Amino acid sequence: MGIAHLSADELSALIDGELRAQAELRARLHIGECVSCSAKYAEGMRLDEALREPLAVGCDEIVDLLSAAVDGEANQVDQAIVRNHLAGCESCERRSQAWASMAAEIRSLPRLTPSARVDLAIRDLVERPDARQTWRVRGTGVRAFIAVAAAAIVVAVGLMPGPELPVGYNTPGTTERTLVAGVQQIVLNPRNNTLYVLDPNGAAVDARDPGTNFVKTRIAVGGRPTALALNESANTILVLDAERKRVTEIDAVTNTVTSATTVAVTGTPTSISVGASATQILVGTTSSGQSNSTGGGALAVLDSSTKHLETVRETSIAPALVVPDQQTGRTALVSAQTTTLVDSSYNVVATVPGGVSATFSRQSDNLAVLSAAGADSVVTFAGTNAPSALSLRGEPRAITSLPDGGFLVLVTTGGGSRVSKITRDGTLAGSVDLAVPGGDLVYDGATNLFAVASGGRVDMAQIPTEVSSVATPRPTGSNPASPSPSGTPATSPSASPSPTAQPSASPAIALTSATTGPSGVAKARQLSADLYSYPLPAGVEPLIVATHGSRLWFVDSRNGIDVFDTKTSEYYGIGKLDGGARVSYLAAGSEYVFAVDTTSGQIDVVSSVQERVVLTYPMSALANVETVAVGPDDRLWLALRNAPYLLVFDPKLGRMDSLYLAGARVAALTVDAKGRVVYADDLRGAVGMFDPATNHLYEVAFHKRGTTTALVSDADATLWLGTTTGEIYAVAGTNVTLSVSLQRPVTTLVTDQRGRAWYLAPSRPGAGGFGFGPADGSQAARPVPGPAAGLAFNAVGWAFLGDPRGAVYIALPADER
């Protein structure tokens, strides 16, 4: 059978960096052995480099590109052209410095938000029908003129009397979102991409990053704040203090308090929201002496600019929540017994069942009300062609609408909570369990994430998609022993589907008894002065290898799980997986080994103590796994292809959670000794670190050729990164150093018994076999004569490598030769 050469498309994709990590690794391994494909690849690289050389342009042609570069709007190609020109042109270099200085001065000017009248005036100027010329301008000089002129307009128009903002007017550029839900503890402001979370006990509001949940700043408001609302048009956050009858306003540009106004109403304020017209603030109140759920109440209407009380509308119910509908101008006044629907003039038009929360659909005139039904919940729908009521397990907390016309519902379940997706036709589509006992719920359409808040604590997760995503372990076998957990696992930063049974319930696969092979290096075949080959039983060929401590775990050609103990040089056959299992990734921790099958979408969990499979976790999303890693707490981290989040599986709880990574696309993963998750993002050119203990996310810009194939963190917390093009980099803080250039793919990075980083890679073309050596390049690579998979070290420094032909290499240290 002839050699299967790389196709032209594969070579092109390899040169352009468009192959997936595994495909690129296979391609580069082939190039290392094939003279024909290696020559074609070299020629393609020379052509690619020639095409990437920046064009030479003159001073007249460079002006627009230079302006864009100063303003930060030039792409990488344009930036290269500008740098190439400035290197040989002093005149344009001086011009660039002058423009950059002017831009810095403009940016240092105070940031002002123009009034609504200015917005209207600018809109009228832009939209004049008799405008006869369209101006296309670029350049810092023109931008400076526009900035100064705009500042003058703001001052002039601000001093002139102008028309009042018409009712129903929304400033251009705003987007429709559910502004507040449930007990009003959290709102999402799309204008500055910030979550605002109420902390009643701390008398403060936290401004958080919605991607990482990181607290940007803490805004003290005093008193005992009880509810939040967003005025997206004014770009402000409103905070209600029911006891003091006070409305505090926060400027979302500076995240500082700008005003605090006492609301002159009788009774007790219960909720706050911004009216459908955005020019009014609505405060629901109980009548004097009445509770929140019985008797009458009132709706106080305030001017959103002055906070002056415009009118008070008496109501037959005491509204615990006021929910405006930006689409129709209607408002729902929600109490425990009755929900009253009023029009834009606040006249009653309908009544529906009461509840604890309500929201309007974004695709119809339907209103969804979340109510208690004994110890559980019910969602009641009202409107044209409204679906039938839907019952849910758990106590009701909050409901919010989705862009597709569906809804998200939050209920509490024991010590945690559950978020369920409801379709537009009232069908349950999926659920996600979270650790936080939720009080309020908000959805971010930009990321498809939701956040649950309670008492200042926030949990975030991906929106559920379908009922089948709620996975349950497959019990088979009989009377298994339960694994022995060590300690209580930490709460995950966010959650996704979890099984209903614990992993100790029953094994997923009945395993054969362990068989012990010959032990001792004395029975191994000596290949050289310091290298031995330990033969494995017939048919046992290490194809996929994972290491932890003194053990090499591997999947063999018979679909079996095996282990080689480097302390005793003993082999054990643990047992076979299901006949149809196709393991793509193997990862080992201190107590568990994980075999990830991306074809069937399941994880087989092996207890290293009991030496048998104790759990099978099915999940369809595993088909898109890009890379995996295990932390010191034995949780398995998985990165999905082209997804901006990680999955984390806890074998002790049998639960899968998720973590949003603020847009990162992970190509490789590792977890350091402190449990911090380190990743490489080849698409965005960065390496990042997420610390689950603090919820902090850090990134460092990192550009290289090739795709990341391996990561490891050594004893000094230095990150070592290997690539398909053979480079090994050391990343210490923000410092990145090229340590070794092998000119062939790095297949593995591990640490030895002292915490020192080592690599495994194919030998140079023509030499055959593989080689391993220190990642810092301090020693030459030590060769092995054939293919190798995995690398591990025992306590005395012996190296062990799997031989896919049916053996284990054992390499003695240099001083034991």
C-alpha positions in Angstrom: 0.0 0.0 0.0 1.5 3.4 -1.0 2.1 6.4 1.2 -1.0 8.6 1.7 0.4 12.1 0.9 -1.1 15.3 2.1 -3.6 16.8 -0.3 -3.2 20.4 -1.7 -6.0 21.6 0.5 -4.4 20.1 3.6 -1.1 21.7 2.7 -2.8 25.1 2.1 -4.7 24.9 5.4 -1.5 23.9 7.2 0.4 26.9 5.9 -2.5 29.2 6.7 -2.9 27.8 10.2 -6.4 26.6 9.6 -6.1 23.0 10.6 -7.4 21.8 14.0 -4.7 20.9 16.5 -4.8 17.1 16.0 -5.0 17.4 12.2 -2.0 19.8 12.2 0.0 17.5 14.5 -0.7 14.5 12.1 0.3 16.6 9.1 3.5 17.8 10.6 4.5 14.3 11.7 3.9 13.2 8.1 6.0 16.1 6.7 8.9 15.0 9.0 8.9 11.6 7.3 7.9 12.4 3.7 10.4 14.1 1.4 7.8 14.9 -1.3 5.3 16.6 1.0 8.1 18.4 2.9 9.4 20.0 -0.3 5.9 21.1 -1.3 5.3 22.5 2.2 8.6 24.5 2.1 7.8 26.0 -1.3 4.3 27.0 0.0 5.9 28.6 3.0 8.3 30.7 0.9 5.4 31.9 -1.3 3.3 32.7 1.8 6.1 34.7 3.4 6.6 36.6 0.1 2.9 37.5 -0.1 3.0 38.7 3.6 5.7 41.2 2.9 4.2 44.7 3.4 3.6 46.8 0.3 5.8 49.9 -0.3 3.7 53.0 -0.7 4.4 56.7 -1.1 3.7 59.6 1.3 0.4 60.6 -0.5 -0.9 57.0 -0.3 0.1 56.5 3.3 -2.0 59.4 4.8 -5.3 57.5 5.2 -3.5 54.4 6.6 -1.4 56.5 8.9 -4.6 58.2 10.3 -6.3 54.8 10.9 -3.2 53.5 12.7 -3.0 56.5 15.0 -6.8 56.0 15.8 -6.3 52.3 16.4 -8.5 51.3 13.5 -5.9 49.8 11.2 -5.8 46.0 10.7 -2.5 44.0 10.9 -1.8 44.3 7.2 -2.2 48.1 7.2 -0.1 48.4 10.4 2.7 46.5 8.7 2.5 48.9 5.7 2.6 51.9 7.9 5.6 50.6 9.9 7.5 49.8 6.7 6.9 53.3 5.4 7.8 55.1 8.7 11.0 53.3 9.0 12.4 55.2 6.0 10.4 58.5 6.1 11.2 61.1 8.8 8.5 63.5 7.5 5.7 61.0 8.0 7.2 59.8 11.3 7.0 63.4 12.6 3.4 63.7 11.3 2.5 60.5 13.0 3.9 61.7 16.4 2.0 65.0 16.1 -1.3 63.3 15.3 -0.8 60.9 18.2 -0.1 63.8 20.6 -3.2 65.6 19.4 -5.3 62.4 19.9 -4.0 61.9 23.4 -5.0 65.5 24.3 -8.5 65.0 22.9 -8.9 61.8 24.9 -7.9 63.6 28.1 -10.8 66.0 27.8 -13.7 65.3 30.3 -16.3 62.8 29.1 -19.7 64.4 28.8 -23.0 62.8 27.9 -25.1 65.1 25.7 -28.7 65.8 26.7 -31.7 64.3 24.9 -32.3 67.6 23.1 -28.8 67.4 21.7 -29.4 63.8 20.5 -32.6 65.0 18.8 -30.8 68.0 17.2 -28.0 65.8 15.9 -30.5 63.3 14.6 -32.3 66.1 12.7 -29.1 67.3 11.2 -28.1 63.8 10.0 -31.5 62.9 8.7 -32.2 66.1 6.7 -33.7 65.0 3.4 -32.1 67.9 1.5 -28.6 67.0 2.3 -26.8 67.1 -1.0 -23.3 65.9 -0.2 -21.9 62.9 1.7 -18.7 63.5 3.4 -16.2 60.7 4.0 -13.5 61.9 6.3 -10.6 60.2 8.0 -7.7 61.6 10.0 -7.1 62.9 13.5 -7.1 66.5 12.4 -10.7 66.3 11.2 -11.6 64.2 14.3 -10.2 66.9 16.5 -12.4 69.5 14.7 -15.5 67.4 15.1 -14.8 66.8 18.8 -14.3 70.6 19.5 -17.4 71.4 17.4 -19.5 68.8 19.3 -18.4 70.2 22.6 -19.4 73.7 21.5 -22.8 72.4 20.4 -23.3 70.7 23.8 -22.7 73.9 25.6 -24.7 76.1 23.3 -27.8 73.8 23.1 -27.6 73.1 26.8 -28.2 76.8 27.5 -31.0 77.1 24.9 -34.6 76.3 25.7 -35.8 73.4 23.6 -38.8 71.1 23.1 -39.5 68.5 25.7 -38.7 64.9 24.8 -41.9 63.3 23.2 -43.5 60.5 25.1 -42.4 57.1 23.7 -39.1 58.4 22.3 -36.1 56.1 22.7 -32.6 57.3 22.0 -31.0 55.7 18.9 -28.9 52.7 19.4 -30.6 51.2 22.5 -31.6 47.6 22.4 -34.6 45.9 23.9 -33.8 43.7 26.9 -35.6 42.6 30.0 -34.6 45.3 32.4 -35.5 43.9 35.7 -37.1 40.7 37.0 -38.2 39.0 40.2 -37.1 40.7 43.3 -35.0 43.2 41.3 -31.5 42.3 42.6 -29.7 42.3 39.2 -29.8 44.2 35.9 -27.7 44.1 32.8 -26.7 47.4 31.1 -25.8 46.7 27.4 -24.5 50.2 26.9 -21.4 49.5 29.1 -21.7 45.7 29.1 -21.9 45.6 32.9 -24.0 43.6 35.4 -25.2 45.6 38.4 -25.9 43.4 41.5 -27.6 44.6 44.6 -26.0 43.9 48.0 -28.6 44.8 50.5 -26.5 43.9 53.6 -23.5 45.8 52.3 -25.6 48.9 51.3 -23.9 48.8 47.9 -24.2 47.9 44.3 -21.5 45.8 42.6 -20.6 46.5 39.0 -19.5 43.2 37.5 -18.1 42.0 34.2 -20.7 39.7 32.7 -18.1 37.4 31.1 -15.9 36.7 34.1 -18.2 37.8 37.0 -15.3 39.9 38.1 -16.2 42.9 40.3 -15.2 46.1 38.4 -16.1 48.4 41.2 -18.3 48.6 44.3 -20.7 51.6 44.6 -21.9 52.5 48.1 -25.5 53.8 48.3 -26.1 53.7 52.0 -29.3 52.7 53.8 -31.0 49.4 53.1 -31.4 49.1 49.3 -34.2 46.8 48.2 -34.6 47.0 44.4 -32.7 47.9 41.2 -33.8 49.2 37.8 -32.0 50.2 34.6 -32.8 53.4 32.7 -31.0 52.4 29.5 -32.0 55.6 27.7 -30.3 57.8 30.3 -27.6 55.2 31.0 -28.3 55.2 34.7 -29.0 52.7 37.4 -31.9 53.3 39.9 -31.7 52.0 43.4 -34.8 51.9 45.7 -34.6 52.1 49.5 -38.1 51.1 50.7 -37.5 52.1 54.3 -36.2 55.5 53.6 -38.5 56.0 50.5 -35.4 57.0 48.6 -34.4 56.6 44.9 -30.6 56.8 44.3 -29.3 57.3 40.8 -26.0 55.9 39.6 -24.2 57.2 36.5 -23.3 54.1 34.5 -20.4 56.0 32.7 -18.5 56.8 35.9 -20.2 54.3 38.2 -20.8 57.0 40.8 -23.9 58.2 42.7 -25.2 61.4 41.1 -28.4 62.0 43.1 -30.6 60.7 45.9 -34.3 61.7 46.0 -37.0 61.1 48.6 -40.2 59.9 47.1 -43.2 61.6 48.7 -45.7 58.7 48.8 -47.8 57.1 51.5 -47.4 53.5 52.3 -44.3 51.4 51.6 -42.5 51.3 48.2 -42.2 47.7 46.9 -40.6 48.0 43.5 -39.1 50.4 41.0 -38.9 50.3 37.2 -38.6 52.6 34.2 -41.8 53.2 32.2 -42.3 52.1 28.6 -41.7 55.7 27.4 -38.3 55.9 29.4 -39.4 59.4 30.6 -41.0 58.1 33.7 -40.0 56.1 36.8 -42.7 53.8 38.2 -42.7 53.0 41.9 -45.2 50.4 43.3 -46.4 51.0 46.8 -48.7 49.4 49.4 -51.4 51.6 51.0 -50.5 52.9 54.4 -50.6 50.1 56.9 -51.1 47.4 54.3 -48.8 44.5 53.6 -47.3 43.7 50.3 -49.9 41.1 49.4 -53.2 42.2 50.8 -55.3 45.3 50.5 -54.8 48.2 48.0 -51.9 50.1 46.9 -50.7 52.7 44.5 -48.5 53.4 41.5 -46.3 56.5 41.9 -45.2 58.1 38.6 -42.0 60.2 38.7 -40.3 62.3 36.0 -37.1 60.4 35.1 -35.1 63.6 34.8 -36.1 65.6 37.8 -37.4 62.7 40.0 -40.4 65.0 40.8 -43.6 63.2 41.5 -46.0 63.6 38.6 -49.0 61.5 39.7 -50.2 58.8 42.0 -52.7 56.2 40.7 -54.6 54.2 43.4 -54.9 50.5 42.7 -57.1 47.8 44.1 -54.0 45.6 44.7 -50.7 46.2 46.5 -48.2 45.7 43.6 -45.1 43.9 44.7 -43.7 44.2 41.2 -44.2 46.7 38.3 -43.4 45.3 34.8 -43.5 47.7 31.8 -43.7 46.5 28.2 -41.6 48.5 25.9 -43.3 47.2 22.8 -47.0 48.0 23.6 -46.8 50.6 26.3 -48.7 48.3 28.7 -47.6 47.7 32.3 -48.3 44.7 34.6 -48.9 45.4 38.3 -48.1 42.1 40.0 -49.3 41.0 43.4 -49.6 37.6 45.0 -53.4 37.4 44.4 -53.9 39.3 41.2 -52.0 40.8 38.3 -53.5 44.0 36.8 -52.7 45.0 33.3 -52.9 48.8 32.6 -52.5 50.8 29.4 -50.1 53.7 28.7 -52.4 56.1 30.7 -52.4 53.6 33.6 -56.1 52.6 33.1 -56.9 49.0 33.9 -57.5 46.9 30.8 -57.4 43.3 32.2 -56.8 41.2 35.2 -55.0 37.8 35.3 -53.8 35.5 38.1 -51.3 36.9 40.6 -47.8 35.7 41.3 -44.2 36.6 42.3 -42.9 37.7 38.9 -44.1 38.4 35.4 -42.7 39.3 32.0 -44.0 40.2 28.5 -43.1 38.1 25.4 -40.8 39.8 22.9 -42.6 38.1 20.0 -46.3 38.4 20.8 -48.7 40.2 23.1 -48.5 37.4 25.7 -47.9 38.0 29.4 -46.3 35.2 31.4 -46.9 35.2 35.2 -44.9 33.0 37.6 -46.9 31.9 40.7 -46.7 29.4 43.6 -48.6 26.2 43.4 -48.2 24.6 46.8 -44.5 23.8 47.2 -44.0 24.1 43.5 -44.5 26.7 40.7 -46.8 27.3 37.7 -46.4 29.7 34.7 -49.7 31.1 33.5 -49.9 32.7 30.0 -52.3 35.5 29.0 -52.8 37.0 25.5 -53.7 36.1 22.0 -53.3 32.4 21.4 -51.7 32.0 24.8 -50.5 28.5 25.6 -51.7 26.4 28.6 -50.3 26.8 32.0 -47.0 24.9 32.8 -46.1 23.4 36.1 -42.5 23.3 37.4 -40.9 21.7 40.5 -39.5 24.2 43.0 -40.5 27.4 44.6 -41.0 30.4 42.2 -38.5 33.2 42.1 -38.3 35.0 38.8 -39.1 34.9 35.1 -37.6 36.8 32.2 -38.2 36.9 28.4 -36.0 35.7 25.6 -35.5 37.2 22.1 -37.1 34.2 20.4 -40.4 34.7 22.3 -39.6 32.1 25.0 -38.8 32.5 28.6 -36.4 31.7 31.4 -37.8 30.7 34.8 -36.0 30.6 38.1 -37.1 28.4 41.0 -35.4 27.3 44.2 -34.7 23.6 44.9 -33.4 22.7 48.3 -30.2 24.7 48.9 -29.8 25.7 45.2 -31.9 26.8 42.3 -32.9 25.7 38.8 -33.3 27.7 35.6 -35.6 26.3 33.0 -36.1 27.4 29.4 -39.7 27.6 28.2 -40.4 27.8 24.5 -42.8 30.3 22.9 -45.5 27.7 22.8 -45.2 27.0 26.6 -43.1 23.8 26.4 -40.3 23.0 28.8 -37.1 22.9 26.7 -34.3 22.2 29.3 -33.1 23.0 32.8 -29.8 23.8 34.5 -29.1 23.4 38.2 -27.0 26.0 40.2 -25.6 26.1 43.6 -26.7 29.7 44.5 -30.2 29.9 46.0 -31.5 32.3 43.4 -33.6 35.4 44.1 -33.4 37.2 40.7 -32.6 36.4 37.1 -31.2 38.3 34.1 -30.4 37.1 30.5 -27.7 38.4 28.2 -28.5 37.9 24.5 -25.0 38.9 23.4 -23.4 35.8 25.1 -26.5 33.5 25.5 -25.6 33.4 29.3 -27.9 34.0 32.2 -27.0 35.2 35.7 -28.7 34.4 39.0 -28.3 36.7 42.0 -29.1 36.3 45.7 -27.9 38.6 48.5 -25.0 39.9 46.5 -23.8 36.5 45.3 -24.0 35.8 41.5 -23.8 32.5 39.6 -23.7 32.3 35.7 -24.3 29.6 33.2 -25.1 28.9 29.5 -28.8 28.9 28.6 -30.2 25.3 28.5 -31.0 24.0 25.0 -33.0 20.8 25.2 -34.4 18.4 27.8 -31.9 15.6 26.9 -29.0 17.8 28.1 -30.0 16.9 31.6 -27.9 13.8 31.9 -28.3 10.8 34.1 -25.6 8.1 34.7 -26.3 4.8 33.0 -26.4 2.1 35.8 -25.3 -1.4 34.9 -23.6 -4.2 36.7 -24.4 -5.3 40.3 -23.6 -4.2 43.8 -20.7 -1.9 43.2 -18.6 -0.4 45.9 -18.8 3.3 46.3 -15.8 5.5 45.6 -14.4 7.2 48.6 -14.4 11.0 48.0 -11.6 13.0 49.6 -13.0 16.3 50.8 -15.8 18.4 49.6 -15.4 19.8 46.1 -15.5 23.5 45.6 -18.5 25.2 44.1 -18.1 25.7 40.4 -18.3 29.3 39.0 -21.3 28.4 37.0 -23.5 25.4 36.2 -24.9 23.3 33.5 -26.8 20.0 33.4 -26.1 17.5 36.2 -27.1 13.9 36.7 -29.8 13.0 39.2 -27.8 10.2 40.7 -24.4 10.2 42.5 -21.4 8.5 40.7 -21.3 5.9 43.5 -24.8 4.6 42.6 -23.5 1.8 40.3 -20.8 1.2 37.8 -21.4 1.8 34.2 -19.4 -1.1 33.0 -18.7 -4.5 34.5 -15.0 -5.1 34.5 -12.8 -8.2 34.4 -10.5 -8.9 37.3 -7.0 -7.3 37.3 -4.2 -9.4 35.8 -0.6 -8.8 36.9 2.2 -9.1 34.4 5.9 -9.7 35.1 7.6 -7.1 37.2 11.1 -5.7 37.4 13.4 -4.1 34.9 15.5 -7.3 35.0 12.9 -9.0 32.7 12.8 -6.1 30.3 14.8 -6.1 27.1 17.9 -3.8 27.1 18.1 -1.6 24.1 21.2 0.5 25.1 23.2 1.4 28.2 20.3 3.4 29.7 17.2 2.3 27.8 15.0 -0.8 28.2 11.8 -2.0 26.6 9.3 -3.7 28.8 7.1 -6.0 26.8 3.3 -6.0 27.4 0.9 -8.9 26.9 -0.1 -9.7 23.4 -2.7 -7.2 22.0 -1.9 -4.6 24.7 -0.6 -1.6 22.7 -0.7 1.8 24.4 -2.5 4.1 21.9 -3.6 7.0 24.1 -1.6 7.6 27.2 -2.2 9.8 30.3 0.1 10.1 33.4 -0.3 11.0 37.0 2.1 10.5 39.8 3.8 7.1 39.4 1.3 5.6 36.9 1.0 5.5 33.2 -2.7 5.0 32.2 -3.5 4.0 28.6 -6.2 2.9 26.3 -5.0 -0.2 24.3 -5.8 -1.5 20.8 -8.4 -3.9 22.4 -10.3 -0.9 23.8 -9.1 -1.8 27.3 -8.0 0.5 30.1 -4.5 -0.4 31.5 -2.0 0.9 34.0 1.8 0.7 34.3 3.1 1.4 37.8 6.5 3.2 37.5 7.3 2.5 41.2 7.2 -1.3 40.8 7.5 -1.6 37.0 4.3 -3.7 37.0 1.5 -3.8 34.4 -2.2 -4.2 35.3 -5.0 -4.8 32.9 -8.0 -3.0 34.4 -10.7 -4.1 32.0 -12.4 -3.3 28.7 -14.7 -0.4 27.9 -17.9 -0.9 25.9 -17.2 -2.4 22.5 -18.4 0.7 20.7 -16.3 3.1 22.8 -14.0 5.3 20.8 -11.8 7.2 23.2 -10.4 10.5 21.9 -8.9 11.9 25.1 -7.6 10.3 28.3 -6.8 12.3 31.4 -5.6 11.2 34.8 -6.0 12.6 38.3 -5.1 11.4 41.8 -8.3 9.3 42.3 -10.0 9.2 38.9 -9.1 8.6 35.2 -11.4 10.0 32.5 -11.8 8.4 29.1 -13.6 11.0 26.8 -15.4 9.5 23.8 -16.3 12.3 21.4 -18.1 10.0 19.0 -20.8 8.8 21.3 -20.5 11.9 23.6 -19.7 10.3 27.0 -17.2 10.2 29.7 -16.2 6.9 31.3 -14.8 7.5 34.8 -12.3 5.0 36.3 -11.6 5.0 40.0 -7.8 4.6 40.4 -8.4 3.3 44.0 -11.0 0.6 43.0 -9.5 0.1 39.5 -12.8 -0.1 37.7 -15.2 2.2 35.9 -17.6 3.8 38.4 -19.6 6.2 36.2 -20.5 6.8 32.6 -21.7 10.4 32.0 -23.4 11.0 28.6 -23.5 14.5 27.1 -23.9 15.4 23.4 -21.7 18.5 23.6 -18.6 16.3 24.1 -18.5 15.7 20.4 -16.9 19.2 20.1 -14.2 18.7 22.7 -10.9 20.3 21.7 -8.7 19.5 24.7 -9.0 18.3 28.4 -7.1 18.6 31.6 -7.5 17.4 35.2 -6.9 19.6 38.3 -5.5 18.6 41.7 -9.1 18.4 43.0 -9.8 15.7 40.4 -12.2 17.8 38.4 -12.0 17.4 34.6 -11.9 20.5 32.5 -12.9 20.4 28.9 -12.6 23.0 26.2 -15.1 22.9 23.3 -14.2 23.8 19.7 -15.0 27.4 18.8 -16.9 27.9 22.1 -16.1 30.8 24.5 -16.4 28.7 27.6 -15.1 25.6 29.5 -17.0 22.7 30.9 -15.9 21.2 34.3 -17.0 17.8 35.4 -16.9 16.8 39.1 -16.8 12.9 39.4 -17.6 13.1 43.1 -20.9 14.8 42.4 -21.5 13.4 38.9 -22.1 17.0 37.8 -21.1 19.1 34.8 -20.8 22.8 35.2 -19.7 25.6 32.8 -17.4 28.7 32.9 -17.6 31.5 30.4 -14.2 32.8 29.3 -15.0 36.2 28.0 -14.7 35.2 24.3 -11.6 33.0 24.5 -11.2 30.1 22.1 -9.2 27.4 23.9 -6.7 25.3 21.9 -4.9 23.7 24.9 -5.4 23.4 28.7 -3.5 22.6 31.8 -4.2 23.0 35.5 -1.4 24.0 37.9 -0.7 22.7 41.4 -2.8 25.4 42.9 -5.9 24.5 40.8 -5.6 27.4 38.4 -6.7 26.7 34.9 -4.3 27.8 32.3 -5.2 27.9 28.6 -3.8 28.9 25.2 -6.0 30.9 22.8 -4.4 30.6 19.4 -7.2 32.4 17.6 -6.9 35.6 19.7 -3.1 35.2 20.3 -3.1 34.9 24.1 -2.5 32.7 27.1 -4.8 33.0 30.1 -5.3 31.9 33.6 -8.5 31.4 35.5 -8.4 31.1 39.3 -11.6 29.3 40.6 -10.7 30.3 44.1 -11.0 34.1 43.3 -13.0 34.0 40.0 -10.3 36.2 38.5 -9.3 35.8 34.8 -5.9 37.0 33.5 -4.6 37.1 30.0 -1.2 37.8 28.3 -0.8 38.6 24.6 1.1 35.7 23.0 1.7 35.4 19.2 3.5 32.5 17.6 3.5 30.3 14.5 1.7 27.0 14.5 -0.9 25.6 16.9 -0.5 24.9 20.6 -0.1 21.2 21.2 0.9 21.0 24.9 0.9 23.1 28.1 2.4 22.4 31.5 3.1 24.5 34.6 6.4 23.7 36.4 7.3 23.9 40.1 8.2 27.6 39.8 4.8 28.4 38.2 6.4 29.0 34.8 4.1 28.0 31.9 5.7 25.9 29.2 4.0 25.9 25.8 4.8 23.6 22.8 3.6 24.1 19.2 3.1 22.1 16.0 6.0 23.9 14.5 8.4 22.7 17.2 8.8 25.8 19.4 8.7 25.6 23.2 8.1 28.9 25.0 8.5 29.7 28.7 5.8 32.2 30.0 6.6 33.7 33.4 4.1 36.5 34.2 4.1 38.8 31.2 7.5 37.6 30.0 7.6 35.2 27.0 10.8 33.5 26.0 11.5 31.1 23.2 13.4 28.3 24.9 13.8 25.5 22.3 13.1 25.3 18.5 12.9 21.6 17.5 11.7 22.1 13.9 9.1 19.3 14.5 5.9 19.1 16.5 5.9 18.9 20.3 3.6 16.1 21.2 3.8 16.1 25.1 4.9 18.4 27.9 5.1 17.0 31.5 7.0 17.7 34.8 9.4 15.2 36.5 9.6 14.3 40.1 11.2 17.7 40.9 8.7 19.8 39.0 10.9 20.4 36.0 9.3 20.6 32.6 10.2 18.0 29.9 9.1 17.6 26.3 8.4 14.6 23.9 8.7 15.1 20.1 9.6 13.1 17.0 13.3 12.8 16.2 14.7 14.8 13.3 13.6 13.7 9.8 15.5 10.6 8.7 16.6 9.7 12.3 13.3 7.8 13.1 11.8 7.3 16.6 11.2 10.0 19.2 13.2 12.0 21.6 12.6 13.7 25.0 14.5 16.3 26.9 14.2 19.3 29.4 12.0 22.1 28.0 14.6 24.7 28.9 17.0 23.1 26.4 19.7 22.5 29.0 20.3 18.9 27.8 20.2 17.3 24.4 17.2 15.1 23.6 17.4 11.5 24.6 16.3 9.2 21.7 14.0 6.2 21.7 14.1 4.0 18.6 10.4 3.8 17.8 7.1 5.6 18.2 6.3 6.9 21.7 3.1 8.1 23.5 3.1 9.8 26.9 6.0 10.5 29.2 6.2 10.1 33.0 8.9 10.0 35.7 9.1 8.0 38.9 10.5 9.2 42.3 14.1 8.4 41.4 14.0 10.1 37.9 13.4 7.1 35.6 11.5 8.0 32.5 8.7 5.9 31.1 7.1 6.1 27.7 4.4 4.1 26.0 5.4 2.2 22.9 2.3 1.8 20.6 3.8 -1.4 19.2 3.2 -3.2 22.6 5.8 -2.2 25.2 6.9 0.5 27.7 10.2 2.2 27.3 12.2 2.7 30.6 15.0 5.2 30.4 17.5 5.5 33.3 19.0 8.9 34.3 22.4 9.8 33.0 24.1 9.0 36.4 22.7 5.5 36.4 24.0 4.4 33.0 
